[in-house]
């Protein structure tokens, strides 16, 4: 899942209570297995959009 570009925004809180919003553009398809790996690593609220929808 090579990444082309990313942006990261703080969503409030500090330390362990802090949350980040990460937006990234990946080359190629993102598989369910990759999404599950991200969730196991602590990601929450994942949303995947095709490039066409994210640029509209």
C-alpha distance matrix in Angstrom:
0.0 3.8 6.3 9.6 12.0 13.0 16.4 17.9 21.3 23.7 25.0 28.1 29.3 29.4 28.3 27.1 28.0 25.9 23.0 20.3 18.6 15.1 13.9 10.8 9.7 6.1 6.5 6.9 7.6 6.8 9.1 12.0 11.4 8.3 10.7 13.5 12.0 11.8 15.3 16.6 15.6 17.8 15.9 18.3 18.7 15.2 15.3 13.0 14.5 14.2 14.5 18.1 19.0 17.6 19.5 22.6
3.8 0.0 3.8 6.6 9.5 11.3 15.0 17.0 20.6 23.4 25.2 28.2 29.6 29.5 28.6 27.8 28.9 26.4 23.7 20.5 18.9 15.2 13.7 10.1 8.7 5.7 5.6 7.8 9.9 9.9 12.7 15.7 15.2 12.0 14.0 16.9 15.2 14.4 18.0 19.4 17.8 19.8 17.9 20.4 20.8 17.4 17.3 14.9 15.9 15.2 14.5 18.2 19.5 17.6 18.9 22.4
6.3 3.8 0.0 3.8 5.9 7.5 11.3 13.5 17.2 20.1 22.1 25.2 26.9 26.9 26.4 25.9 26.7 23.9 21.1 17.7 15.9 12.1 10.5 6.8 5.9 4.4 6.2 9.4 11.3 11.0 14.2 16.8 16.8 13.2 14.3 17.5 16.0 14.2 17.7 19.5 17.6 18.9 16.6 19.0 19.1 15.9 15.7 13.7 14.5 14.2 13.0 16.8 17.7 15.3 16.5 20.1
9.6 6.6 3.8 0.0 3.8 7.1 10.8 13.8 17.4 20.7 22.8 26.0 28.1 28.3 28.1 28.1 28.6 25.5 22.6 19.0 16.9 13.2 10.9 7.3 5.5 5.7 6.7 10.5 13.0 13.4 17.0 19.8 20.1 16.7 17.5 20.9 19.6 17.6 20.9 23.0 21.0 22.0 19.4 21.4 21.1 18.0 17.2 15.1 14.9 14.1 12.0 15.5 16.8 14.2 14.5 18.3
12.0 9.5 5.9 3.8 0.0 3.8 7.1 10.5 13.9 17.3 19.6 22.8 25.0 25.3 25.5 25.7 26.0 22.7 19.9 16.2 14.1 10.6 8.4 5.7 5.6 7.7 9.9 13.5 15.4 15.2 18.8 21.0 21.5 17.9 18.0 21.4 20.1 17.6 20.6 22.8 20.5 20.9 18.3 20.1 19.7 17.1 16.5 15.0 14.9 14.9 12.7 16.0 16.7 13.4 13.8 17.6
13.0 11.3 7.5 7.1 3.8 0.0 3.8 6.7 10.3 13.6 15.9 19.0 21.3 21.6 21.9 22.2 22.3 18.9 16.2 12.4 10.4 7.0 5.6 4.2 6.6 9.1 12.2 15.3 16.5 15.4 18.8 20.4 20.9 17.2 16.8 19.9 18.7 15.7 18.3 20.6 18.1 18.1 15.5 17.1 16.9 14.8 14.6 14.0 14.5 15.5 13.8 17.1 16.9 13.4 14.5 18.0
16.4 15.0 11.3 10.8 7.1 3.8 0.0 3.8 6.8 10.4 12.8 15.9 18.4 19.0 19.8 20.4 20.1 16.6 13.9 10.2 8.2 5.8 5.3 6.5 9.5 12.4 15.7 18.6 19.4 18.1 21.3 22.4 23.1 19.5 18.4 21.3 20.4 16.9 19.0 21.5 18.9 18.1 15.5 16.6 16.3 14.9 14.9 15.2 15.7 17.2 15.6 18.5 17.7 14.0 15.1 18.2
17.9 17.0 13.5 13.8 10.5 6.7 3.8 0.0 3.8 6.9 9.6 12.4 14.7 15.2 16.1 16.8 16.4 12.8 10.4 6.7 5.7 4.6 6.5 8.7 12.3 14.8 18.3 21.0 21.3 19.4 22.1 22.6 23.1 19.6 18.2 20.6 19.6 15.9 17.5 19.8 17.0 15.8 13.5 14.6 14.8 14.2 15.0 16.1 17.3 19.4 18.4 21.2 19.9 16.4 18.0 20.7
21.3 20.6 17.2 17.4 13.9 10.3 6.8 3.8 0.0 3.8 6.3 9.2 12.0 13.1 14.8 15.8 14.7 11.0 8.7 5.6 5.1 6.6 8.7 11.7 15.2 18.0 21.6 24.1 24.1 22.0 24.6 24.7 25.4 22.2 20.2 22.4 21.7 17.9 18.8 21.2 18.6 16.7 14.4 14.8 14.7 15.0 15.8 17.6 18.7 21.2 20.4 22.8 21.0 17.5 19.1 21.4
23.7 23.4 20.1 20.7 17.3 13.6 10.4 6.9 3.8 0.0 3.8 5.6 8.3 9.5 11.5 12.8 11.4 7.7 6.2 4.7 6.4 8.9 11.8 14.9 18.6 21.1 24.7 27.0 26.7 24.3 26.5 26.1 26.7 23.6 21.5 23.1 22.4 18.6 18.9 21.0 18.4 16.0 14.4 14.5 14.9 16.1 17.6 19.9 21.4 24.1 23.7 26.1 24.0 20.7 22.6 24.6
25.0 25.2 22.1 22.8 19.6 15.9 12.8 9.6 6.3 3.8 0.0 3.8 7.0 9.6 12.0 12.6 10.2 7.1 5.2 5.3 6.5 10.1 12.8 16.3 19.9 22.3 26.1 28.0 27.2 24.6 26.5 25.7 26.5 23.8 21.2 22.6 22.4 18.7 18.3 20.7 18.6 15.6 13.9 13.0 13.1 15.0 16.5 19.3 20.9 24.1 24.1 26.2 23.7 20.7 22.9 24.4
28.1 28.2 25.2 26.0 22.8 19.0 15.9 12.4 9.2 5.6 3.8 0.0 3.8 6.8 10.0 11.1 8.4 5.8 6.1 7.8 10.0 13.4 16.4 19.8 23.4 25.8 29.5 31.5 30.7 27.9 29.6 28.6 29.2 26.6 24.0 25.0 24.7 21.1 20.4 22.3 20.1 17.0 16.0 15.2 15.8 18.1 19.9 22.9 24.6 27.8 27.9 30.0 27.4 24.5 26.6 28.1
29.3 29.6 26.9 28.1 25.0 21.3 18.4 14.7 12.0 8.3 7.0 3.8 0.0 3.8 7.0 8.2 5.3 4.0 6.5 9.3 12.4 15.5 18.9 22.0 25.8 27.8 31.5 33.3 32.4 29.4 30.7 29.5 29.7 27.3 24.7 25.2 24.7 21.3 20.3 21.7 19.5 16.3 16.2 15.7 17.0 19.5 21.9 24.9 27.1 30.3 30.6 32.9 30.4 27.5 29.8 31.4
29.4 29.5 26.9 28.3 25.3 21.6 19.0 15.2 13.1 9.5 9.6 6.8 3.8 0.0 3.8 6.4 5.4 4.3 7.9 10.4 13.9 16.5 20.1 22.8 26.6 28.4 32.0 34.0 33.3 30.2 31.5 30.4 30.1 27.6 25.5 25.8 24.7 21.5 20.9 21.6 19.1 16.3 16.9 17.1 19.1 21.2 23.8 26.6 29.0 32.1 32.2 34.8 32.5 29.5 31.7 33.6
28.3 28.6 26.4 28.1 25.5 21.9 19.8 16.1 14.8 11.5 12.0 10.0 7.0 3.8 0.0 3.8 5.4 5.4 8.9 11.2 15.0 17.0 20.7 23.0 26.8 28.1 31.6 33.5 32.7 29.5 30.6 29.4 28.7 26.3 24.5 24.4 22.9 20.1 19.5 19.7 17.0 14.6 15.9 16.8 19.4 21.3 24.3 26.9 29.6 32.6 32.8 35.7 33.6 30.6 33.0 35.2
27.1 27.8 25.9 28.1 25.7 22.2 20.4 16.8 15.8 12.8 12.6 11.1 8.2 6.4 3.8 0.0 3.8 5.5 8.3 11.1 14.7 16.7 20.4 22.6 26.3 27.3 30.8 32.3 31.2 27.7 28.4 26.9 26.1 24.0 22.1 21.6 20.3 17.7 16.6 16.6 14.3 11.7 13.5 14.3 17.2 19.2 22.5 25.3 28.2 31.4 32.1 34.9 32.8 30.1 32.8 34.8
28.0 28.9 26.7 28.6 26.0 22.3 20.1 16.4 14.7 11.4 10.2 8.4 5.3 5.4 5.4 3.8 0.0 3.8 6.6 10.2 13.5 16.2 19.8 22.5 26.2 27.5 31.2 32.6 31.4 28.0 28.7 27.1 26.9 24.8 22.4 22.1 21.5 18.6 17.1 17.8 15.9 12.7 13.6 13.4 15.7 18.3 21.3 24.5 27.2 30.5 31.3 33.9 31.4 28.8 31.5 33.2
25.9 26.4 23.9 25.5 22.7 18.9 16.6 12.8 11.0 7.7 7.1 5.8 4.0 4.3 5.4 5.5 3.8 0.0 3.8 6.9 10.4 13.1 16.7 19.5 23.3 24.9 28.6 30.3 29.4 26.2 27.4 26.2 26.1 23.7 21.4 21.7 20.9 17.6 16.8 18.0 15.6 12.6 12.7 12.8 14.7 16.9 19.6 22.5 25.0 28.2 28.6 31.2 28.9 26.0 28.5 30.4
23.0 23.7 21.1 22.6 19.9 16.2 13.9 10.4 8.7 6.2 5.2 6.1 6.5 7.9 8.9 8.3 6.6 3.8 0.0 3.8 6.9 9.8 13.3 16.3 20.0 21.7 25.4 27.0 26.0 22.9 24.3 23.1 23.4 20.9 18.4 19.1 18.6 15.1 14.4 16.2 14.0 10.9 10.1 9.9 11.4 13.4 15.9 18.8 21.2 24.4 24.9 27.5 25.1 22.3 25.0 26.8
20.3 20.5 17.7 19.0 16.2 12.4 10.2 6.7 5.6 4.7 5.3 7.8 9.3 10.4 11.2 11.1 10.2 6.9 3.8 0.0 3.8 6.3 9.8 12.8 16.5 18.4 22.2 24.0 23.4 20.6 22.4 21.8 22.2 19.3 17.0 18.4 17.8 14.0 14.2 16.4 13.9 11.4 9.7 10.1 11.1 12.1 14.2 16.6 18.7 21.7 21.8 24.5 22.5 19.4 21.9 24.0
18.6 18.9 15.9 16.9 14.1 10.4 8.2 5.7 5.1 6.4 6.5 10.0 12.4 13.9 15.0 14.7 13.5 10.4 6.9 3.8 0.0 3.8 6.6 10.0 13.6 15.9 19.7 21.5 20.8 18.3 20.4 20.1 21.0 18.1 15.7 17.7 17.5 13.7 14.2 17.0 14.9 12.7 9.9 9.8 9.6 10.0 11.3 13.5 15.3 18.3 18.3 20.9 18.7 15.7 18.2 20.3
15.1 15.2 12.1 13.2 10.6 7.0 5.8 4.6 6.6 8.9 10.1 13.4 15.5 16.5 17.0 16.7 16.2 13.1 9.8 6.3 3.8 0.0 3.8 6.5 10.2 12.4 16.1 18.1 17.8 15.5 18.0 18.3 19.0 15.7 13.9 16.4 15.8 12.2 13.6 16.3 14.1 12.8 9.8 10.8 10.7 9.7 10.7 11.9 13.6 16.1 15.9 18.9 17.3 14.1 16.5 19.1
13.9 13.7 10.5 10.9 8.4 5.6 5.3 6.5 8.7 11.8 12.8 16.4 18.9 20.1 20.7 20.4 19.8 16.7 13.3 9.8 6.6 3.8 0.0 3.8 7.1 9.9 13.5 15.7 15.6 13.9 16.9 17.8 19.0 15.7 14.1 17.2 17.0 13.6 15.3 18.4 16.5 15.6 12.3 12.9 11.9 10.0 9.6 9.9 10.8 12.9 12.3 15.2 13.9 10.6 12.9 15.7
10.8 10.1 6.8 7.3 5.7 4.2 6.5 8.7 11.7 14.9 16.3 19.8 22.0 22.8 23.0 22.6 22.5 19.5 16.3 12.8 10.0 6.5 3.8 0.0 3.8 6.3 9.9 12.4 12.9 11.7 15.1 16.7 17.6 14.2 13.4 16.8 16.2 13.3 15.8 18.6 16.7 16.7 13.5 14.8 14.1 11.5 10.9 9.9 10.6 11.7 10.7 14.2 13.8 10.6 12.5 15.8
9.7 8.7 5.9 5.5 5.6 6.6 9.5 12.3 15.2 18.6 19.9 23.4 25.8 26.6 26.8 26.3 26.2 23.3 20.0 16.5 13.6 10.2 7.1 3.8 0.0 3.8 6.8 9.5 10.7 10.6 14.3 16.5 17.8 14.5 14.3 18.0 17.6 15.2 18.0 20.7 19.2 19.5 16.4 17.6 16.6 13.5 12.1 9.9 9.6 9.5 7.9 11.6 12.1 9.4 10.8 14.3
6.1 5.7 4.4 5.7 7.7 9.1 12.4 14.8 18.0 21.1 22.3 25.8 27.8 28.4 28.1 27.3 27.5 24.9 21.7 18.4 15.9 12.4 9.9 6.3 3.8 0.0 3.8 6.3 7.7 7.8 11.5 14.3 15.1 12.0 12.6 16.2 15.6 14.0 17.1 19.4 18.2 19.2 16.4 18.1 17.4 13.9 12.9 10.2 10.5 9.9 9.1 12.9 13.9 12.0 13.5 16.9
6.5 5.6 6.2 6.7 9.9 12.2 15.7 18.3 21.6 24.7 26.1 29.5 31.5 32.0 31.6 30.8 31.2 28.6 25.4 22.2 19.7 16.1 13.5 9.9 6.8 3.8 0.0 3.8 6.9 8.6 12.1 15.4 16.2 13.4 14.8 18.3 17.7 16.7 19.9 22.0 21.0 22.4 19.7 21.4 20.8 17.1 15.8 12.6 12.4 10.7 9.7 13.1 15.0 13.7 14.7 17.9
6.9 7.8 9.4 10.5 13.5 15.3 18.6 21.0 24.1 27.0 28.0 31.5 33.3 34.0 33.5 32.3 32.6 30.3 27.0 24.0 21.5 18.1 15.7 12.4 9.5 6.3 3.8 0.0 3.8 6.7 9.6 13.2 14.2 12.2 13.8 17.1 17.0 16.7 19.6 21.6 21.3 22.8 20.2 21.7 20.9 17.1 15.7 12.2 12.0 10.0 10.2 13.2 15.1 14.7 16.0 18.8
7.6 9.9 11.3 13.0 15.4 16.5 19.4 21.3 24.1 26.7 27.2 30.7 32.4 33.3 32.7 31.2 31.4 29.4 26.0 23.4 20.8 17.8 15.6 12.9 10.7 7.7 6.9 3.8 0.0 3.8 6.3 9.8 11.4 9.9 11.1 14.3 14.9 14.8 17.2 19.4 19.7 21.0 18.4 19.5 18.6 14.8 13.4 9.9 10.4 9.0 10.6 13.3 14.5 14.5 16.6 18.9
6.8 9.9 11.0 13.4 15.2 15.4 18.1 19.4 22.0 24.3 24.6 27.9 29.4 30.2 29.5 27.7 28.0 26.2 22.9 20.6 18.3 15.5 13.9 11.7 10.6 7.8 8.6 6.7 3.8 0.0 3.8 6.8 8.3 6.5 7.3 10.6 11.3 11.1 13.4 15.7 16.0 17.3 14.8 16.0 15.4 11.7 11.0 8.1 10.0 10.0 12.0 15.0 15.3 14.9 17.6 19.9
9.1 12.7 14.2 17.0 18.8 18.8 21.3 22.1 24.6 26.5 26.5 29.6 30.7 31.5 30.6 28.4 28.7 27.4 24.3 22.4 20.4 18.0 16.9 15.1 14.3 11.5 12.1 9.6 6.3 3.8 0.0 3.8 5.3 5.2 6.5 8.8 10.0 11.0 12.7 14.5 15.6 17.2 15.2 16.3 16.0 12.6 12.4 10.2 12.5 12.8 15.3 18.0 18.0 18.0 20.9 22.9
12.0 15.7 16.8 19.8 21.0 20.4 22.4 22.6 24.7 26.1 25.7 28.6 29.5 30.4 29.4 26.9 27.1 26.2 23.1 21.8 20.1 18.3 17.8 16.7 16.5 14.3 15.4 13.2 9.8 6.8 3.8 0.0 3.8 5.4 5.0 6.1 8.6 9.9 10.5 12.3 14.2 15.4 13.6 14.3 14.1 11.2 11.7 10.5 13.4 14.6 17.5 19.9 19.3 19.4 22.7 24.3
11.4 15.2 16.8 20.1 21.5 20.9 23.1 23.1 25.4 26.7 26.5 29.2 29.7 30.1 28.7 26.1 26.9 26.1 23.4 22.2 21.0 19.0 19.0 17.6 17.8 15.1 16.2 14.2 11.4 8.3 5.3 3.8 0.0 3.8 5.4 5.1 6.2 8.7 9.9 10.5 12.4 14.5 13.5 15.0 15.7 13.0 14.3 13.3 16.4 17.5 20.0 22.8 22.4 22.1 25.2 27.2
8.3 12.0 13.2 16.7 17.9 17.2 19.5 19.6 22.2 23.6 23.8 26.6 27.3 27.6 26.3 24.0 24.8 23.7 20.9 19.3 18.1 15.7 15.7 14.2 14.5 12.0 13.4 12.2 9.9 6.5 5.2 5.4 3.8 0.0 3.8 5.4 5.0 6.3 8.8 9.9 10.7 12.8 11.4 13.4 14.3 11.3 12.6 11.6 14.7 15.8 17.8 21.0 20.7 19.8 22.8 25.2
10.7 14.0 14.3 17.5 18.0 16.8 18.4 18.2 20.2 21.5 21.2 24.0 24.7 25.5 24.5 22.1 22.4 21.4 18.4 17.0 15.7 13.9 14.1 13.4 14.3 12.6 14.8 13.8 11.1 7.3 6.5 5.0 5.4 3.8 0.0 3.8 5.4 5.1 6.3 8.7 9.9 10.8 8.8 10.1 10.7 7.8 9.5 9.3 12.8 14.8 17.1 20.1 19.1 18.2 21.6 23.6
13.5 16.9 17.5 20.9 21.4 19.9 21.3 20.6 22.4 23.1 22.6 25.0 25.2 25.8 24.4 21.6 22.1 21.7 19.1 18.4 17.7 16.4 17.2 16.8 18.0 16.2 18.3 17.1 14.3 10.6 8.8 6.1 5.1 5.4 3.8 0.0 3.8 5.4 5.0 6.2 8.6 9.9 9.1 10.4 11.8 9.9 12.3 12.7 16.3 18.4 20.9 23.7 22.6 21.8 25.3 27.2
12.0 15.2 16.0 19.6 20.1 18.7 20.4 19.6 21.7 22.4 22.4 24.7 24.7 24.7 22.9 20.3 21.5 20.9 18.6 17.8 17.5 15.8 17.0 16.2 17.6 15.6 17.7 17.0 14.9 11.3 10.0 8.6 6.2 5.0 5.4 3.8 0.0 3.8 5.4 5.1 6.3 8.9 8.8 11.4 13.5 11.6 14.2 14.4 18.0 19.8 21.8 25.0 24.2 22.9 26.2 28.5
11.8 14.4 14.2 17.6 17.6 15.7 16.9 15.9 17.9 18.6 18.7 21.1 21.3 21.5 20.1 17.7 18.6 17.6 15.1 14.0 13.7 12.2 13.6 13.3 15.2 14.0 16.7 16.7 14.8 11.1 11.0 9.9 8.7 6.3 5.1 5.4 3.8 0.0 3.8 5.5 5.0 6.5 5.5 8.4 10.6 8.8 11.7 12.4 16.1 18.3 20.0 23.2 22.1 20.5 23.7 26.1
15.3 18.0 17.7 20.9 20.6 18.3 19.0 17.5 18.8 18.9 18.3 20.4 20.3 20.9 19.5 16.6 17.1 16.8 14.4 14.2 14.2 13.6 15.3 15.8 18.0 17.1 19.9 19.6 17.2 13.4 12.7 10.5 9.9 8.8 6.3 5.0 5.4 3.8 0.0 3.8 5.2 5.1 4.5 6.3 8.9 8.2 11.7 13.3 17.1 19.8 21.9 24.8 23.2 21.8 25.3 27.2
16.6 19.4 19.5 23.0 22.8 20.6 21.5 19.8 21.2 21.0 20.7 22.3 21.7 21.6 19.7 16.6 17.8 18.0 16.2 16.4 17.0 16.3 18.4 18.6 20.7 19.4 22.0 21.6 19.4 15.7 14.5 12.3 10.5 9.9 8.7 6.2 5.1 5.5 3.8 0.0 3.8 5.4 7.2 9.4 12.5 12.0 15.5 16.8 20.6 23.1 25.1 28.1 26.8 25.3 28.7 30.9
15.6 17.8 17.6 21.0 20.5 18.1 18.9 17.0 18.6 18.4 18.6 20.1 19.5 19.1 17.0 14.3 15.9 15.6 14.0 13.9 14.9 14.1 16.5 16.7 19.2 18.2 21.0 21.3 19.7 16.0 15.6 14.2 12.4 10.7 9.9 8.6 6.3 5.0 5.2 3.8 0.0 3.8 6.1 9.4 12.8 12.3 15.7 17.1 20.7 23.1 24.6 27.9 26.6 24.7 27.9 30.3
17.8 19.8 18.9 22.0 20.9 18.1 18.1 15.8 16.7 16.0 15.6 17.0 16.3 16.3 14.6 11.7 12.7 12.6 10.9 11.4 12.7 12.8 15.6 16.7 19.5 19.2 22.4 22.8 21.0 17.3 17.2 15.4 14.5 12.8 10.8 9.9 8.9 6.5 5.1 5.4 3.8 0.0 3.8 6.5 10.2 10.7 14.4 16.5 20.1 23.0 24.5 27.6 25.9 23.9 27.2 29.3
15.9 17.9 16.6 19.4 18.3 15.5 15.5 13.5 14.4 14.4 13.9 16.0 16.2 16.9 15.9 13.5 13.6 12.7 10.1 9.7 9.9 9.8 12.3 13.5 16.4 16.4 19.7 20.2 18.4 14.8 15.2 13.6 13.5 11.4 8.8 9.1 8.8 5.5 4.5 7.2 6.1 3.8 0.0 3.8 7.0 7.1 10.7 12.9 16.5 19.4 21.0 23.9 22.1 20.1 23.5 25.5
18.3 20.4 19.0 21.4 20.1 17.1 16.6 14.6 14.8 14.5 13.0 15.2 15.7 17.1 16.8 14.3 13.4 12.8 9.9 10.1 9.8 10.8 12.9 14.8 17.6 18.1 21.4 21.7 19.5 16.0 16.3 14.3 15.0 13.4 10.1 10.4 11.4 8.4 6.3 9.4 9.4 6.5 3.8 0.0 3.8 5.7 9.3 12.4 15.8 19.2 21.0 23.5 21.2 19.5 23.0 24.6
18.7 20.8 19.1 21.1 19.7 16.9 16.3 14.8 14.7 14.9 13.1 15.8 17.0 19.1 19.4 17.2 15.7 14.7 11.4 11.1 9.6 10.7 11.9 14.1 16.6 17.4 20.8 20.9 18.6 15.4 16.0 14.1 15.7 14.3 10.7 11.8 13.5 10.6 8.9 12.5 12.8 10.2 7.0 3.8 0.0 3.8 6.5 10.1 13.1 16.7 18.7 20.8 18.1 16.7 20.4 21.5
15.2 17.4 15.9 18.0 17.1 14.8 14.9 14.2 15.0 16.1 15.0 18.1 19.5 21.2 21.3 19.2 18.3 16.9 13.4 12.1 10.0 9.7 10.0 11.5 13.5 13.9 17.1 17.1 14.8 11.7 12.6 11.2 13.0 11.3 7.8 9.9 11.6 8.8 8.2 12.0 12.3 10.7 7.1 5.7 3.8 0.0 3.8 6.7 10.1 13.5 15.6 18.0 15.7 14.4 18.1 19.6
15.3 17.3 15.7 17.2 16.5 14.6 14.9 15.0 15.8 17.6 16.5 19.9 21.9 23.8 24.3 22.5 21.3 19.6 15.9 14.2 11.3 10.7 9.6 10.9 12.1 12.9 15.8 15.7 13.4 11.0 12.4 11.7 14.3 12.6 9.5 12.3 14.2 11.7 11.7 15.5 15.7 14.4 10.7 9.3 6.5 3.8 0.0 3.8 6.6 10.2 12.5 14.5 12.1 11.1 14.9 16.1
13.0 14.9 13.7 15.1 15.0 14.0 15.2 16.1 17.6 19.9 19.3 22.9 24.9 26.6 26.9 25.3 24.5 22.5 18.8 16.6 13.5 11.9 9.9 9.9 9.9 10.2 12.6 12.2 9.9 8.1 10.2 10.5 13.3 11.6 9.3 12.7 14.4 12.4 13.3 16.8 17.1 16.5 12.9 12.4 10.1 6.7 3.8 0.0 3.8 6.9 9.5 11.7 10.0 9.4 13.1 14.6
14.5 15.9 14.5 14.9 14.9 14.5 15.7 17.3 18.7 21.4 20.9 24.6 27.1 29.0 29.6 28.2 27.2 25.0 21.2 18.7 15.3 13.6 10.8 10.6 9.6 10.5 12.4 12.0 10.4 10.0 12.5 13.4 16.4 14.7 12.8 16.3 18.0 16.1 17.1 20.6 20.7 20.1 16.5 15.8 13.1 10.1 6.6 3.8 0.0 3.8 6.4 8.1 6.2 6.3 9.8 11.0
14.2 15.2 14.2 14.1 14.9 15.5 17.2 19.4 21.2 24.1 24.1 27.8 30.3 32.1 32.6 31.4 30.5 28.2 24.4 21.7 18.3 16.1 12.9 11.7 9.5 9.9 10.7 10.0 9.0 10.0 12.8 14.6 17.5 15.8 14.8 18.4 19.8 18.3 19.8 23.1 23.1 23.0 19.4 19.2 16.7 13.5 10.2 6.9 3.8 0.0 3.8 5.4 5.5 6.4 8.8 10.3
14.5 14.5 13.0 12.0 12.7 13.8 15.6 18.4 20.4 23.7 24.1 27.9 30.6 32.2 32.8 32.1 31.3 28.6 24.9 21.8 18.3 15.9 12.3 10.7 7.9 9.1 9.7 10.2 10.6 12.0 15.3 17.5 20.0 17.8 17.1 20.9 21.8 20.0 21.9 25.1 24.6 24.5 21.0 21.0 18.7 15.6 12.5 9.5 6.4 3.8 0.0 3.8 5.5 5.1 6.1 8.6
18.1 18.2 16.8 15.5 16.0 17.1 18.5 21.2 22.8 26.1 26.2 30.0 32.9 34.8 35.7 34.9 33.9 31.2 27.5 24.5 20.9 18.9 15.2 14.2 11.6 12.9 13.1 13.2 13.3 15.0 18.0 19.9 22.8 21.0 20.1 23.7 25.0 23.2 24.8 28.1 27.9 27.6 23.9 23.5 20.8 18.0 14.5 11.7 8.1 5.4 3.8 0.0 3.8 5.6 5.5 6.3
19.0 19.5 17.7 16.8 16.7 16.9 17.7 19.9 21.0 24.0 23.7 27.4 30.4 32.5 33.6 32.8 31.4 28.9 25.1 22.5 18.7 17.3 13.9 13.8 12.1 13.9 15.0 15.1 14.5 15.3 18.0 19.3 22.4 20.7 19.1 22.6 24.2 22.1 23.2 26.8 26.6 25.9 22.1 21.2 18.1 15.7 12.1 10.0 6.2 5.5 5.5 3.8 0.0 3.8 5.5 5.2
17.6 17.6 15.3 14.2 13.4 13.4 14.0 16.4 17.5 20.7 20.7 24.5 27.5 29.5 30.6 30.1 28.8 26.0 22.3 19.4 15.7 14.1 10.6 10.6 9.4 12.0 13.7 14.7 14.5 14.9 18.0 19.4 22.1 19.8 18.2 21.8 22.9 20.5 21.8 25.3 24.7 23.9 20.1 19.5 16.7 14.4 11.1 9.4 6.3 6.4 5.1 5.6 3.8 0.0 3.8 5.6
19.5 18.9 16.5 14.5 13.8 14.5 15.1 18.0 19.1 22.6 22.9 26.6 29.8 31.7 33.0 32.8 31.5 28.5 25.0 21.9 18.2 16.5 12.9 12.5 10.8 13.5 14.7 16.0 16.6 17.6 20.9 22.7 25.2 22.8 21.6 25.3 26.2 23.7 25.3 28.7 27.9 27.2 23.5 23.0 20.4 18.1 14.9 13.1 9.8 8.8 6.1 5.5 5.5 3.8 0.0 3.8
22.6 22.4 20.1 18.3 17.6 18.0 18.2 20.7 21.4 24.6 24.4 28.1 31.4 33.6 35.2 34.8 33.2 30.4 26.8 24.0 20.3 19.1 15.7 15.8 14.3 16.9 17.9 18.8 18.9 19.9 22.9 24.3 27.2 25.2 23.6 27.2 28.5 26.1 27.2 30.9 30.3 29.3 25.5 24.6 21.5 19.6 16.1 14.6 11.0 10.3 8.6 6.3 5.2 5.6 3.8 0.0
